[in-house]
Amino acid sequence: MTYMHIGKNFTPPDVEAKVTGAARYSEDFRKEGMVFARLLTSPLPSGRVVSIDASEALAMEGVLGIFTADDLPPSLPPANPALAKDFITYIGQPILALAAESDLIAENAIEKIKIVFERRPFVTDPLDTLLEGGPDPYPNGNTLIRNAGEAAAGTTASGTDVGRIKWSLDQVTAFRNGREPVGATFGEEWAYGDVAAEFAQCKTIVEEPFVTIGYPHHSLEPRSGMAYWENGKCYFHGSLQSHTVGHAQLSAMLEIDPANLVFINENTGGGFGSKIFPYPMMAVTGKFARQLNRPLQMRITREEEFYIGSARSGMQGWLKVGLKDDGKVGAVDVIIINDAGSGGGGSAGSSAEHISIMYQPAAMRFRGVALYTNTTPRGAQRGPGQNEMASVLAPIMDKAARQGGFDRLAVRRANAPRPDAKFGARQGGLSSSYMPEAIEKAAAMFRWDERVAQPKVTADNKVRGIGLGMGYHSAGANGYDGLLRIGTDGKIYLHTGVGNLGTYSYAGVLRAAAEALQCSWENCVVVHGNSELNLPHSTYQGGSNTMFTETRSSHVAALDAIRKLKEIAAAELGGAADDYSVGGERVFLTSNDTKGLTFAEAAQKAIDLGGEYSGQVYPEDINATTKRSVEAMKGTGLIGVAKDTLPKQGTAPGFAIAFVEIEMDLDTGKYDITDYTAVAECGTVVHPQGLSQAMNGGGVWGIGMAGYERHVYDPQNGLPANVGLYQSKPPTYLDVPARMLTAGNDMPDPQSPVGARGVGEPAQGCGAAALMSAISDALDGHLFNRTPVTPDMIVNHVAQNGFNTGELKTNTF
Amino acid sequence: MASAASNPAGGVERLVSINVNGRVRRVDVLPQETLAHTLRYKLGLTGAKVACNRGECGACTVLIDDVNYYACSTLTHNVKDRAVLTVEGLRAEDGTLHPVQAAFIQELSPACGFCTSGQVMSAVALLKANPRPTRQEAREAMSGNLCRCGAYDHYLNGVMRASGQLS
């Protein structure tokens, strides 16, 4: 299909401000009379606050007050409180905030506060708390239990409690040694098909343990915020991935009517899942400002961002997979112990889902437990569950392929999800899948067959490795609202409540509206980033879902505007509405395009007519946020507003496949990535440059997951050893290829009006998996069974020092 | 006349003049104050970002006498007699964007944008010293600037375009 805007590059409206330094992030804002707040954080991994003596600090000139857990609604584990008191569960957990006239005074005053703590036992490795008699991260247990309980006001957890799951020494020992822990208790499990019968038909069976280590999001913009109150309204400069969804939840955290919250967030310096929804610290910023009745800026340092900025969950697991004679996966049995950190959640179910969708086993069983540890809270991070599973699964599937005598690519081809694919516990279907085509496209770009035949050794101490990996994440929701206004100036104001998390999707999705209206992009104005600008109820931004979800809502808003334009033209110029078309910022008679109205004229007519044409009347089914915005816009032009009620069946998938070639130095364990090729299976490509950004960025994240990033804790004291960026560590220019080759499959999903789906998360999973596969290939199929694989591990393996998953240790060296 | 503020006993002079973006700015500077702090919180130049505040990421990169420095790790007192250039000072007087800025727009180099000012300034410094770098030279020269979004490929494309090597 030929499009006017879809599939074309454009310059998103915020790019120039980013290169000139004019783009403002939450900490860039100032307000007269603004004061500065800093945090005092816990030096203990587990315990409670017995007493706080802030008298010396409060007596200092310029100190304005402190804010503690007593100033917030009570919160019980496993809710992650903004400020801890009775349940300290990780080092770095905020205990109190102190405000002062200057940042420097606040910093100095914090040092004067004396706190008496009571210590409690702590644990950094989930298997240590799983063992009978082992320490628990909370006084009342080690695992999440879901119940129907209400969330404490001002907290983000709901319907949860802490329970306890323990395994016997024999079970833990078996698991540590890579065997099935017979008779063990699990927190969640599902199965489909006859697993035993399918395994019996498999010629090749591989059984392996695995470990993935969690790591911090380390969004480059620390989650600082600024808030002030005027005339009963809170003005909040924050940093979130989502906008209107965040607005609604933040107003609940601040215990105010949404109409009394102005949320300003034009730019967000990275989120990667950690800023999908408001985080606990935002409650402190807003409420402390109200308590002091002063504008207040909460400054979060890099170290604090490590502590409270969320992290990926880790896994310790066991996997058994069987291949049939034709290379198809017959059965999978998987056990996953998730490290949920403090107050987080596990993503083992998503990990299992990844296996199910990418390899389509005839039968599968999943069993899992999410266990808390006294490490930083874990939350959604780019493809949570799916991506870490992709990274450890790829070399295991490679081993199965080699053992069965198959080409590694052939196994992926044989099992690739097709349009009729089913997956997961419910064996649900997909909106579409062109993964077989994506595999072929990427393989041809990479020249797999040619490279497989090339020599392995490149120099005395250097070897080549090639690998491939696939990523998946669900990539689309529905039911959100679209909103636009055609002004009497003839411009099309495209309103969106989508956040600006750096992918430019907030603008890209609006091109679906411009496409339907057949108007020039130059006459469109993107309205976003400030709730006072009248934004619609838009999707949360996580899970790669923005492109699918919001091209739909943009499209329905445009359809509503087109209907109104045609009705106005028919009323004004005669004939029926269906006799008219839109294009070139006009509505005109299809049979005689000289007869028509400009958008500016039609907008004035809409104002004159009133009613639904200019927003005095609006659909009943739109969200309260959208209704509020339409109310504020009524009478200002022609309003297009609608809820997305377009048909949707099955899961909209985002897929990606990557191929990697490395050259590994066996003396140092270092490797260069000499080729990185990846293809996205994300439906129609809406914004080629944006897709390139997503695929390249995801690839870099994949390289980080496979080779660099991890938590390291001292198990004796619970101290984190790598809170800084250079220690954690995100890849730099020199850790990634000088060039990355990416493309889109560009085949339309039938359930999106422009064919689009998202792909942000699979872009990482495929990269991590392909690199892990290449490392294993370079070492003749050796499995490390863990991520990340670091040079010291490689050197020790080459020296036959026998490094492998050993006892499935995580979070430690 | 000396005052306590301008020259405390045994200390350094606090009221100093610094040349920022071609303008001499007078500012009250504490002895331990970093250039990032002075620029952002006293001169209102918030283009340089404080992401780590300890020389790890490069988001605060500025040019001092045409060489790129981390402003978070530079004491303001050390730049009194030197020319500081921030991202806000790159545009020509007629408002024309610097070639690096224009190229970064064309290549959609920024993602979230929080590191972008630093990336721009490192690229400007590189091209002043080496107007036609190879991609490998650019990669090495830019390696002190972290991009958590992983937009390295797009930034390198921007550098190559700004140096006239990408059409």
Interface residues (C-beta under 8 A of the other chain):
Chain A: N9 T11 P12 D14 V15 E16 A17 K18 V19 T20 G21 A22 A23 R24 Y25 E27 D28 R30 D103 L104 H218 S219 L220 E221 P222 N267 T268 G269 G270 F272 T301 R302 L501 G502 T503 Y504 Q689 G690 S692 Q693 N696 G697 G698 G699 V700 W701 G724 L725 Y726 P730 P731 T732 Y733 L734 V736 A738 R739 M740
Chain B: L30 R40 Y41 G44 L45 T46 G47 A48 K49 V50 A51 C52 N53 R54 E56 C57 A59 T86 V87 E88 L90 R91 L97 V100 Q101 F104 I105 E107 L108 S109 P110 A111 C112 G113 F114 C115 T116 S117 V120 R135 Q136 R139 E140 M142 S143 N145 L146 C147 R148 C149 G150 A151 Y152 D153 H154 L156
